[in-house]
Amino acid sequence: MKSVITTVVSAADAAGRFPSSSDLESVQGSIQRAAARLEAAEKLGGNLDAVAQEGYNACISKYGYLNNPGEANSTPVFKEKCLRDIKHYMRLINYCLVVGGTGPLDEWGIAGQREVYRALSLPTAPYVEALTFIRNRGCAPRDMSAQALTEYTTLLDYAINSLS
């Protein structure tokens, strides 16, 4: 799994050199933000199902046509799968907070997602709406500290941009 440390070491190794001082500064910055990331991961982990459900409700509210017969959210099975996918993205974001990098999202959430959604004729806009709602709903200090919220929303933005 990719983290800031493995990325820095791999890049330096590929270039045939030791990590530079700027490489080490980026690792140090990541380590300094670790407490905020872990706080965000803890808060998200404790409320992941509720957060995903709120995001799902927001996207279905905006895209009500998805409940029409034959659409992506028209049966109970499809509804469960849509909510499952939102939970999947939120778990990956949680993993990213813990490892301090985008590796889990890159490897398990982004790689090939457009092709899968296109092959299944699934729109990505509802997922973008769900993640955007979740991002905008976050509030410091109600949900977590300002720095933890920054780490959290940065990863949500990363996932949103990958789906857009």
N, C-alpha and C positions, 0 to 999 in steps of 0.2 A: 504494500500500500504506500502511496506517495505521501510524504510529509515534507515540511520545509527542510528538515535536515537531510533526508534522503535525496531530495531534489538538488540541494546545494552540492552534496558530495558527488552525486552522479554527474552533474554538469561539470564540476571541476575534474573528475576522473576522465570524462569524455574529452576534455580539452587537454589532458595530460599534465595537469598541474595540481598543486594543493589548493584548497579553498582560500580565496583572497580575504582581505580584511572586510571588504563590503559584503562578501558572502557570509562571513561570520557575524556581521552586524545584523543581517536579515534573520539569521538563526536566533541571535540574541533578542531581537524584537519579538519574534514569535514566542520565545520562552517567557518574555516579560508579559505578554498578553495571555499566557496560558491560564492564569487564575480567572480572568474574565471569560475566556472560552469555556472553561469547566463550569463556571457558575451558570452560563447560558445553557450548557448541555444538561446540567442538573435540573434547571427549571423546565426546559423543554421536555426532558425525559419524564418528569412527573406529570406533565399535562399533555403529552403528545396526542392521545386519542381525542381529547376535547379540542385541541388546537386544530387538528385535521378535520374534525367534524364541523367546526365553525367555517373553515376554509371551503369545505365541500358545500355547506349550506349557502355560502356567499356566491359560489360559482353557479349553483343551480338556480339561485334567485335571479342572477343576471342573465343566464342562458336557459330560460324556462323551456325553450323549444326542445331541449335535450330529453325531456320527459315524453315527448310525442312518440307514438308507435314507430318502431324501426330506428329510432335515434339511439345515441350512445348511452343514455340513462333511462331507457324506456322499460326495463324489467328489473325486478329485485336483484337478479344476478348482476346485471350491468351496474346498478347502483352500488352494490357491494364492491365491485371491481374498481369503480371510480374512486370511492373512498379509500380502498386499499392502496391505489396508486398514489394518492395524496399522502397517506401515511408513510408509504415507501420513501417518497422524497423527503419528508420530515425526519425519518430515521437516518437517511443518508446525511442530511444536514447536521443531525446530532452527532453522527460519527465524525464528520468533518470538524466539528467543534472540538471533539476530543483529540483527534490526531493533529490538529493545527494546520491542515491543508485541505485542498479540494479533491484529494485522491479518491475517496469513496464516491463522491458525486461524479467525478470524471469516469471512473471505472465501471460503476454499477448503475448510474442514473443517466448519464449524458451520451455515452458511446452507443450509437445506433438508435437512439430514441426517436429521432425524426423518421427514420426508415420504418420502425415498428409502428408508430402512430399512422404514418401514411399507408402502410400495408393493411392496417386494420380500419382505415378510414375514420380515425379518431381525431377530432379537432384538438389542437394544443391550447387554444385560447381559454377554455375553462380551467385548465391546470394553471395557466399564467394568472388568471383571475383569482383562483384559490390561494396561490402563493403570494400574490400581491396583497390580498386582503389580510393574510396572516402577517405579512411584513408590516403593513400599515397599522395593524391592531396592536402591535407591540408597544409598550410604554414603559419608560423609566420614570420613577422608581417602582411603579406598581408591579411590573412583571419581573424586572431584574435591573441591575445597575446600568448606568449609561454606557460604560465600556463593554459590558456583556451584551447589551442590546446592539451596539455597533458591530460586534463580532457576528452576532446572529443575523442581523439584517444584511450584512455584507454577503454572507453565504446564500441567503434568500435571493438577493439580487443576482448572484452568480447563476443560481438555478433558473430564475425567471428569464435572464438573458439567454440561457441555453435553449429554453423552450420557445422563445420569441422568434 
